[in-house]
Amino acid sequence: MAEWFANLTVLEHIYFWLGIAATLFLIIQIILMCFSSFGGDLDLDGDGDIDVDFDSGVSIFTVKSITAFFAVGSWAGLLTCSLASDDLQWLSVLIAVIAGAAAMALVVVLLRALAKMQCNGMLQTEKLVGMRATVYVTVPASRGGRGKITLNAQGKFLELDAVTEGEKLSTDETVEIVSVENECTVVKRAETSAVK
């Protein structure tokens, strides 16, 4: 190994050390990605609350894509440089750039695909209005207390608190969501369509 390393040309040394540094940096990035969220949500608490949402759009020139460019390009260049004759050493630079650009493009495509799969998990209560649900716990009449309703919405099975303006709604009745106020749904008895 020591003899192989001693016989490397200047260009091969550049490829080798650049490949080692870029590969180590790439491994660190992968480890950090595994222990952190992919997106950019930041919540800070102190005397006030600050919620920041970063755009999850993926640029071509990111730290991850540039690191992949140098890691793959360096190793491809080193391999080509060791296989090529002295007259064709320039070919290793061309192959290194092409391999690095391919790795960079692949990382960008993968990151964009991951960004599309993200879901923030937040319930959009305004989209519940007009939906039908089933009474799970009796809803007292005239906002005399809270009951519970269940429904499938936004890809989830939901159990929500409910009140009504009208008469009592019993368990297993079908209701319609009229509005959402302070994390509580306002419901009414659903009108049944006449069967012909």
N, C-alpha and C positions, 0 to 999 in steps of 0.2 A: 504494500500500500504506500509506504514511504517513497519507494523507488518510482511508482507511478506518479505520485504527487510531485516529486522532484523533476520529472521529465515533462511536465505540462508547460505549454507555451504561455506567453503573456495573455493572449486572448482566452486560452482555456482557464487560466487562473481567474480572469475577470468573470467568466461564465460561472465557474465553480463557487466563488465567494458571493457573487450576486444571487446565485441559486440557493445557497445555504441561507443567506439573510432573508430572502423573499419567502422561502419555504417555512422558516421558523415564524416569520410574521404571519403567514397564512394560517399556520397551525394555531397561533395565539388568537387570531380572529375567529376561527372555527370554535375554539373553546369558549370564547366570550359570547358568541352567538348562541351557544347551547345553554348558557346560564343567564341570558337576558332576553327580553322580548325582541321580536324582529322589528316591530314598528317603532314609532317614536312618541310614546306617551310619557309625559313627565308630570308628576303630581308633587307639589311642594306645599307643606303645611308650616305655618308659623303664626304670626299675628293675623295674617290673611291667608286666603287660599288662592293658589295660582294653578290653573290647569292649562297645559300647553299641548297641542296636538301638532305634530310635524307631518308634512306631506310625505306619504309613503311612496311617491313616484320615484322611480329608479333612473338615475342618470347613467350615461355610458361611462363617465369618468368618476368612479367612486374608489374609495380606498381598497375595497375588496377586488374590484375588477383590475385595478392597476397592479395590485399585489399578485393576482393570478397571471397577468401578463408577464411580469418579471420572473415569477417562479417557473412557469412552464417554458417560457422563452429561453431562460438561462440553461435549463437542463437540455432542451432540444438543441440549443446552440453548442453546448459542450459535447453532446453525443455526435453531432454532425462534424464538429471540429476535429474530434478524435478519429473519425472514420474517413474524412476527406484528406486528399493530398495537400501539400503545402501550397500548390498553385490555386486550389479551390477553397481556401480558408474564408474568402468573402462570401461563399455560399452559406456558411454557417450563420452569418449575420442575417442573411435573407430568410433562412429557415427559422431562425430564432424569432424574428419579427412576425412571420406568418403564424407560427405556433402560438406565440404570445397573444396575437390579435384574435386567434380562434378561441383561446382560453378566456380572454376578456369578453368576447361576444357571448360565449356560453354562460359565463357568470351573470352577465346582464340579463340574458333570457331567463335564467333560473330565478334570479331575484325578482324579476317582473312577474313571473308565474306565482311565486310565493306571496307577493304583495296582493295579487288578485284573490288569493285564497283567504286573506285575512278577514276577520269579522270582529267588529268592536264589541259585540255582545250586549249592546245597550238596547233596552226595550223602547221602541218608538210609540209612545202612548197615543199620539194623535192618529195613528193608523188603526187603532182599535175601534174608533167610533164607527158605528153602523154594523159591527160584527155581531154574530150571535154566539151566545155562551149558554152553559147549563149551570143552574143554581146548585151549589155544593153544600152550603150552609144557609139555612133560611135567612132571607133578607127582610128585616122588620119594615113595617109600613111607615110612610112619611118621614123618612130619615131618622127613625127611632133607634137606630143602631146599625152596625155593619154586619153583613153576611159575607159569603164567599161565592165566587163563580169560577168555573173552569172553562178553558177553551184552548184550541190549538191556533197559535198565531206566530208569525215571523219565525217559523221553523222550530217553535218550542211549545211544550205543554205548559200552560200558565194557570196559576191559581191566584186570583186577585180579590182584594176587598171590594165590596159593593154596597151601595145604598140605593134606595128608590124613592121617588116622589109620591108614588101611588100606593096601592094596597100591598100587603105582605106577599112576598114571592116564596113559594115553598120549594123544598129540595126536588131536584130533577126537572124543574120547569125550564123551558127555553126562554131566554131573555135577549134583549138587544141592548148593546152599549150605546148610551146617548152622549155621554161625555166622560172625561177623566178629570177629576179635581183633587189636588193634593194626594196623589198616589192612590186614589180610591175611584173606582168606576161608578158612574151613575147609570142605572139600568132601568128598563121598563119591560113589561111582559111583551114578548114577541107576538106579532099578529100572525095568525095561522092563515095560510092561503086556502081558499075554498077549493075543494077537490071536485072536479066535474065528472 
